[in-house]
Structures are given as C-alpha cells and as structure tokens.
Amino acid sequence: QVQLVESGGGLVQAGGSLRLSCAASRPIITINAMGWYRQAPGKQRELVARITKDGNTNYADSVKGRFTGSRDNAKNTLYLQMNSLKPEDTAVYYCNSEGYWSGQSYFRENSWGQGTQVTVSS
C-alpha cells in the first residue's frame, strides 16, 4: 500500500497563493496516477487535478488556469500550486494515489492522505 502525507495548507486571503505537497512512501514513478481532491463542508469530495504516470494532467474546470499540479520523482512528492485563490476554494484537500507497480505485479489499490485544510478569506 502507499502512504501519503500532505502538507502546506493554511489560511490565505483571496488572491493569494499556497503550495500543497504530498509525500509518498514509495517511488511515485511506480504509481499509476496521483491526484488532488477537495471536500468543502456539506459537499462531496471532488477532483481538483490528476497527473498520470506519463505526466498527463487534467484539472477541474473551476481551477483551470489558477492551479498547477506537478511531480518531483526524485523526492517522491506531488505538488499543487494554487494561485489566485478564491473563498470558494476553501476545503480540505486530499492527496490520492491510484494503483502501483511492484516488480512485475500491479496492485489496484487506492490510497488517501489525511488531508490538509485550505481556508481562503474574502
């Protein structure tokens, strides 16, 4: 299984920036895809950004042009750079991994981090 630890959340004013980090317990080049999700109070968890093993990235329409996902394979870390933050971006942000390779075996397991709170004040 993959353990994921997020960091970088906090309180920021509207228009500000934050960078979230997600450290993985295994080499991320072995992980099929990684992503960022968020869940606001009273709402369902939603996809923010997803990056595949090949580096293909897709974003929720609400964050396109403002958020950028990236991977540092050497540090086994996933990032989410969030710019031009809005109050509606306030949520707990979760890191996710989808499946991983170990040798010749593929494990179809999803893992979640514990979440990090992002609060954007108006």
C-alpha positions as CSV (number, residue, x, y, z in Angstrom):
1,Q,0.0,0.0,0.0
2,V,1.0,3.6,-0.4
3,Q,1.2,6.1,2.5
4,L,0.6,9.7,1.6
5,V,1.3,12.7,3.8
6,E,0.0,16.2,2.8
7,S,1.4,19.5,4.0
8,G,1.2,23.2,3.0
9,G,-2.4,24.1,3.8
10,G,-3.3,27.2,5.8
11,L,-5.2,30.5,5.8
12,V,-4.7,32.9,3.0
13,Q,-6.5,36.0,1.7
14,A,-8.4,35.9,-1.6
15,G,-6.0,36.4,-4.5
16,G,-3.2,34.8,-2.6
17,S,-1.2,31.6,-3.2
18,L,-0.4,28.3,-1.5
19,R,1.6,25.3,-2.5
20,L,0.5,21.9,-1.2
21,S,2.9,18.9,-1.0
22,C,2.1,15.2,-0.9
23,A,5.0,12.9,0.1
24,A,4.6,9.2,-0.9
25,S,6.0,6.2,0.8
26,R,7.1,4.6,-2.4
27,P,8.7,5.8,-5.7
28,I,6.0,7.8,-7.4
29,I,7.2,6.5,-10.8
30,T,5.7,3.2,-9.8
31,I,2.3,4.8,-9.1
32,N,-0.2,4.7,-11.9
33,A,-1.7,8.1,-11.3
34,M,-1.8,10.7,-8.4
35,G,-4.3,13.4,-7.8
36,W,-5.6,16.2,-5.6
37,Y,-9.2,16.2,-4.4
38,R,-11.0,18.5,-2.1
39,Q,-14.1,18.4,0.1
40,A,-15.9,21.5,1.4
41,P,-18.3,21.4,4.3
42,G,-21.6,19.8,3.2
43,K,-20.3,18.9,-0.2
44,Q,-19.0,15.8,-1.9
45,R,-15.3,15.2,-2.5
46,E,-14.3,16.4,-5.9
47,L,-11.4,16.1,-8.2
48,V,-9.1,19.1,-8.4
49,A,-6.1,17.8,-10.5
50,R,-4.9,14.4,-11.7
51,I,-1.5,13.5,-13.0
52,T,-0.8,10.2,-14.7
53,K,2.5,8.2,-14.6
54,D,3.2,9.6,-18.1
55,G,2.7,13.2,-16.9
56,N,-0.7,13.8,-18.4
57,T,-2.6,16.2,-16.3
58,N,-6.3,17.2,-16.1
59,Y,-8.0,19.8,-14.0
60,A,-11.4,20.6,-12.7
61,D,-12.9,23.5,-14.8
62,S,-13.1,25.6,-11.6
63,V,-9.3,25.6,-11.1
64,K,-8.0,25.7,-14.7
65,G,-5.6,28.5,-15.2
66,R,-5.1,29.0,-11.5
67,F,-3.9,25.7,-10.1
68,T,-0.9,23.6,-11.4
69,G,-0.1,20.1,-10.5
70,S,3.4,18.7,-10.7
71,R,5.5,15.8,-9.6
72,D,9.1,15.6,-8.4
73,N,10.1,12.0,-9.0
74,A,13.4,12.4,-7.2
75,K,11.6,13.5,-4.0
76,N,8.6,11.1,-4.4
77,T,6.4,14.2,-4.0
78,L,3.3,15.6,-5.7
79,Y,2.6,19.3,-5.6
80,L,-0.3,21.5,-6.2
81,Q,0.5,25.2,-6.8
82,M,-2.7,27.3,-6.1
83,N,-2.7,30.9,-7.3
84,S,-5.5,33.5,-7.4
85,L,-7.3,31.7,-4.6
86,K,-11.0,32.4,-4.0
87,P,-13.1,31.8,-1.0
88,E,-14.9,29.0,-2.8
89,D,-11.6,27.1,-2.9
90,T,-11.9,26.7,0.9
91,A,-11.9,22.9,1.6
92,V,-9.9,20.1,3.0
93,Y,-7.5,19.0,0.2
94,Y,-6.6,15.3,-0.1
95,C,-3.8,13.6,-2.0
96,N,-4.8,10.3,-3.8
97,S,-2.9,7.5,-5.5
98,E,-4.4,5.1,-7.9
99,G,-2.7,1.7,-8.2
100,Y,1.0,0.9,-8.2
101,W,3.6,-1.4,-9.7
102,S,5.8,-3.6,-7.6
103,G,8.2,-5.5,-9.8
104,Q,6.0,-7.2,-12.4
105,S,2.9,-7.1,-10.3
106,Y,0.3,-4.3,-10.4
107,F,-1.8,-3.6,-7.3
108,R,-5.1,-2.0,-8.0
109,E,-5.3,-0.1,-4.7
110,N,-6.3,3.5,-4.0
111,S,-4.8,5.4,-1.1
112,W,-5.6,8.7,0.5
113,G,-3.7,11.1,2.7
114,Q,-5.1,12.6,5.9
115,G,-6.0,15.9,4.3
116,T,-4.8,19.5,4.8
117,Q,-7.1,22.4,5.4
118,V,-7.1,25.4,3.0
119,T,-9.1,28.4,4.1
120,V,-9.4,31.5,1.8
121,S,-10.8,34.6,3.4
122,S,-12.5,37.3,1.5
